[in-house]
Amino acid sequence: MMKRLFVIVFLQLGMLSVSLGQSVNEDLKKKNVSDTILQNRNLVLPGAFDGQKALLQLFPGMHYKWTTSSGRAEELINWECKTCKGKPYLNIYDEGSDVFPFPDGVATRLMNVMDFKDSSGMQYKVMSFNHSEFDPEGFQVSRFTGGILGLAKFVLTDGGWKLRMYQPVIGAYGAFSQCPTPKPLLIGNDQYAFLLKNLNGGAGGPFDGDYYLIGGINGGYQQIMAAYGVERTEVSAEENMSAWTSTYTVPASDKKYFRDIVITLKGSATADDTDRLPAEVKALLKGKKKIRFTAEERYVYKGSKGYELQSPVKATLLP
């Protein structure tokens, strides 16, 4: 009886902490929050930066932390916003048909906190988080449902970590309601963007990979590049399918910001499987059943259009 009363009290406070080694044995709850959570606000966090505490300031819903039966740590914030007006968001699988916040509630999870210091000495952190549809058991499901990415930038001031840039919803990427964790990419002088590698496909593969780049524009974050077909995973040799991997670089140049991005593909291509291969690689296949190749794709920033692939792609045969 006392244990049950203890749990109820914590639910009322908006936070439930479950001991390690246990799992949540009651349905998760959600808390109605103000529509101001999706707006810019004045927020300063004193002391050492704690990503989870910062996320709770941004999304003050029901906070749960537990360990699953398989030993995986889980932590999320469940919330709903009854006064929010739903807005469409970028969805790489089904553009324009979904709105945020989800009508039945949202589960928000911290992904990572990235540390930076620019040439002036200013310290800042960029925090990424993932939104998925509320589930009373905390599940994230559906191979072709992405997790919605959000980003928040905090700069260190005399008073603490001040929220400087905030984009609660950028777009849905990934699989099983989980967005790929963004990685910082230096694209100019003290200018970072954030790269996502999206890898998905039917059960058993092959899986196709794409890159998406998120950059800071006009006080917010948005997608500024989509590079398709950067990877195809291998399957059994008997299936005679193409497979390749990729690397990316930002070559030094006289451009102060938004420098060119070069993506290099390397792998094998078969005449029976040319889907998502650059046209220049397909041309190398003429008269051949299978080749090994490398291809260099250069993406150049075009202002409001973002980064665009330049033609022709440099493709060569490998021995």
C-alpha positions in Angstrom: 0.0 0.0 0.0 2.8 2.4 0.9 4.7 1.6 -2.3 1.6 2.4 -4.4 1.1 5.6 -2.5 4.7 6.6 -3.2 4.2 6.0 -6.9 1.0 8.1 -7.0 2.7 11.0 -5.2 5.5 11.0 -7.8 3.1 10.9 -10.7 1.3 13.9 -9.3 4.7 15.7 -9.2 5.2 14.9 -12.9 8.1 12.6 -12.4 8.5 8.9 -11.9 11.8 7.3 -11.2 12.0 3.5 -11.3 14.9 1.6 -9.7 17.5 0.0 -12.0 16.7 -3.6 -12.8 13.0 -3.0 -12.7 10.6 -2.1 -15.5 7.5 0.2 -15.5 4.6 -2.1 -14.5 1.9 0.5 -15.0 0.8 2.4 -18.1 2.8 5.6 -18.7 0.9 8.8 -18.3 1.1 12.2 -20.1 0.7 15.8 -18.9 -1.0 18.6 -20.7 1.3 21.5 -21.3 1.0 25.1 -22.6 1.4 25.9 -26.3 4.4 28.1 -25.4 6.6 25.0 -25.5 6.8 25.4 -29.2 7.7 29.1 -29.1 11.0 30.9 -28.4 11.4 31.8 -24.8 13.8 33.3 -22.2 15.5 30.4 -20.5 18.7 30.4 -18.5 20.0 27.3 -16.7 22.5 28.0 -13.9 25.4 25.7 -13.0 26.7 22.8 -14.9 24.8 21.9 -18.1 22.5 18.9 -17.7 20.9 17.8 -21.0 18.0 16.0 -19.4 17.2 18.8 -17.0 17.3 21.2 -19.9 14.9 19.0 -21.9 12.5 19.0 -18.9 12.6 22.8 -18.9 11.7 22.8 -22.6 9.0 20.1 -22.3 7.7 20.0 -18.7 5.7 16.8 -19.0 5.7 13.5 -17.2 9.3 12.3 -16.8 10.0 8.6 -16.7 13.3 6.8 -16.2 13.7 3.0 -16.0 15.6 0.0 -17.1 13.9 -2.5 -19.4 13.9 -6.3 -18.8 16.7 -6.6 -21.4 18.9 -4.1 -19.4 18.4 -1.1 -21.7 18.1 2.3 -20.0 15.0 4.3 -21.0 14.2 7.9 -20.3 11.5 10.0 -21.8 9.0 12.9 -21.2 5.4 12.3 -22.1 3.2 15.3 -22.9 0.2 16.6 -24.8 -0.8 20.1 -25.8 -4.6 20.5 -26.1 -4.3 24.2 -27.1 -1.5 23.7 -29.7 -2.5 24.1 -33.4 -1.1 21.1 -35.3 1.3 22.0 -38.1 2.6 19.8 -40.9 6.3 18.9 -40.7 8.9 17.5 -43.1 8.6 13.7 -43.3 11.0 11.9 -45.6 8.5 9.0 -46.0 5.2 10.7 -46.3 5.5 14.4 -46.8 2.7 16.7 -45.8 0.2 14.2 -44.4 1.2 14.4 -40.7 0.9 17.2 -38.1 2.7 18.0 -34.9 2.1 17.8 -31.9 0.5 14.3 -32.3 -3.2 14.4 -31.2 -2.8 11.5 -28.8 0.3 12.9 -27.2 4.1 13.0 -27.6 7.1 11.1 -26.1 10.3 13.2 -26.1 13.7 11.7 -25.6 17.2 13.3 -25.3 19.6 12.1 -28.0 22.9 13.9 -27.5 24.6 17.1 -26.2 27.3 18.4 -28.5 30.0 20.8 -27.1 31.5 23.7 -29.0 33.9 26.7 -28.5 34.3 29.3 -31.2 37.4 31.4 -32.1 36.2 34.2 -29.8 36.1 31.8 -26.8 32.4 31.6 -26.6 31.2 28.2 -25.3 28.0 26.7 -26.4 26.1 23.4 -26.5 23.7 22.0 -29.0 21.2 19.5 -27.7 19.3 17.1 -30.0 16.0 15.4 -29.0 13.6 13.0 -30.6 9.8 13.1 -30.6 7.6 10.1 -31.2 3.9 9.3 -30.7 2.9 8.7 -27.1 2.6 5.1 -26.2 1.3 3.9 -22.7 4.1 1.3 -22.7 6.8 3.5 -24.1 7.2 1.6 -27.4 8.6 3.1 -30.6 7.3 1.2 -33.6 7.0 1.0 -37.4 10.0 0.6 -39.6 9.0 3.4 -41.9 8.0 5.9 -39.2 10.8 8.4 -38.5 11.5 10.1 -35.2 11.0 13.9 -35.3 14.2 15.8 -34.7 14.5 18.9 -32.6 17.5 21.0 -31.7 18.3 23.6 -29.0 21.4 25.8 -28.7 22.6 27.1 -25.3 25.5 29.6 -24.9 27.4 30.1 -21.7 26.8 33.5 -20.0 27.6 35.0 -16.6 24.2 33.9 -15.4 24.4 30.4 -16.8 23.5 28.6 -20.0 21.1 30.8 -22.0 18.8 29.4 -24.7 20.0 31.1 -27.9 18.5 29.0 -30.7 15.5 26.7 -30.6 13.8 24.6 -33.2 11.5 22.1 -31.5 10.4 20.4 -34.8 12.7 20.0 -37.9 11.6 16.8 -39.6 11.0 13.1 -39.3 14.0 10.8 -40.1 15.1 7.3 -39.3 13.0 4.2 -38.4 10.9 2.8 -35.6 10.2 6.4 -34.5 13.9 7.0 -33.8 15.7 9.8 -35.5 19.4 9.1 -36.3 21.7 10.9 -33.8 23.1 14.1 -35.5 26.9 14.5 -35.9 28.5 17.9 -36.1 30.1 18.9 -39.4 32.3 22.0 -39.7 31.2 23.7 -43.0 32.7 27.2 -42.4 34.6 29.5 -40.0 33.1 28.7 -36.6 30.1 27.3 -38.5 28.8 23.8 -37.7 25.9 21.9 -39.3 24.5 18.6 -38.2 24.6 15.5 -40.3 22.1 12.6 -40.1 22.6 9.3 -41.9 19.3 7.7 -42.6 19.5 3.9 -43.3 16.4 1.9 -44.0 14.8 -0.8 -46.1 12.7 -3.9 -46.1 13.2 -6.6 -43.5 16.4 -8.5 -44.3 17.8 -5.8 -46.5 19.4 -4.4 -48.5 19.2 -1.1 -46.7 19.6 2.2 -48.5 21.4 5.2 -47.0 20.8 8.9 -47.4 22.5 12.0 -45.7 20.5 14.9 -44.4 22.2 18.1 -43.2 20.6 20.5 -40.7 22.0 24.0 -40.5 21.2 27.2 -38.6 19.4 29.7 -40.7 17.7 33.0 -39.7 17.6 32.1 -36.0 16.4 28.5 -36.4 17.5 25.1 -37.7 16.3 23.6 -40.9 17.3 21.0 -43.5 19.8 22.4 -46.0 20.9 19.3 -47.8 19.6 15.9 -48.9 22.1 13.5 -50.5 20.3 10.3 -51.7 21.8 6.9 -52.4 25.0 7.3 -50.3 24.9 3.7 -49.2 23.5 0.3 -50.1 24.2 -2.5 -47.7 25.4 -5.9 -48.8 23.2 -9.0 -48.9 24.1 -12.6 -49.9 26.4 -13.0 -53.0 23.8 -15.2 -54.6 21.4 -12.3 -55.0 23.8 -10.4 -57.3 23.0 -7.0 -56.0 25.0 -3.7 -56.0 26.5 -2.5 -52.7 28.5 0.5 -51.7 29.5 2.7 -48.8 30.4 6.4 -48.5 32.6 9.0 -46.8 32.2 12.7 -46.7 34.6 15.7 -46.4 34.5 19.5 -46.4 37.6 20.5 -48.4 39.4 23.7 -47.4 38.5 26.7 -49.6 38.2 30.5 -49.6 34.5 30.2 -48.8 34.0 31.6 -45.3 30.6 29.9 -44.8 28.7 27.0 -46.4 31.7 25.3 -48.0 31.3 22.6 -50.5 30.7 19.1 -49.3 32.2 16.1 -51.1 30.7 12.6 -50.8 32.7 9.7 -52.1 30.9 6.5 -53.0 32.9 3.2 -53.2 31.6 -0.3 -53.9 30.4 -2.7 -56.5 27.6 -2.4 -59.1 25.8 -5.1 -61.1 23.9 -4.8 -64.4 20.9 -6.4 -62.7 20.7 -3.8 -59.9 21.2 -0.2 -60.9 18.6 1.4 -58.6 19.9 4.6 -56.9 23.3 4.5 -58.6 24.5 7.8 -60.2 24.0 7.9 -64.0 27.8 8.2 -64.4 28.2 4.8 -62.6 25.5 3.2 -64.7 27.4 4.4 -67.8 30.5 2.5 -66.6 28.4 -0.7 -66.5 27.7 -0.7 -70.3 28.8 -4.1 -71.7 29.7 -5.4 -68.3 27.9 -7.6 -65.7 29.7 -6.3 -62.6 32.1 -3.5 -61.8 33.9 -2.0 -58.8 33.7 1.8 -58.8 34.3 5.0 -57.0 32.2 8.1 -57.5 32.7 11.7 -56.2 29.6 13.8 -55.6 30.1 17.5 -54.9 27.3 19.5 -53.2 27.4 23.3 -53.4 25.4 25.7 -51.4 22.8 27.7 -53.4 21.3 30.1 -50.9 17.6 29.5 -50.3 17.8 26.3 -52.3 20.3 24.8 -49.8 23.0 22.4 -51.0 22.6 21.0 -54.6 24.4 18.2 -56.3 26.7 19.4 -59.1 26.9 17.5 -62.4 28.6 15.5 -63.7 29.5 13.1 -60.9 33.1 12.0 -61.2 32.9 8.2 -61.6 35.8 5.8 -62.3 36.4 2.0 -62.4 38.4 0.3 -59.8 40.5 -2.8 -60.4 
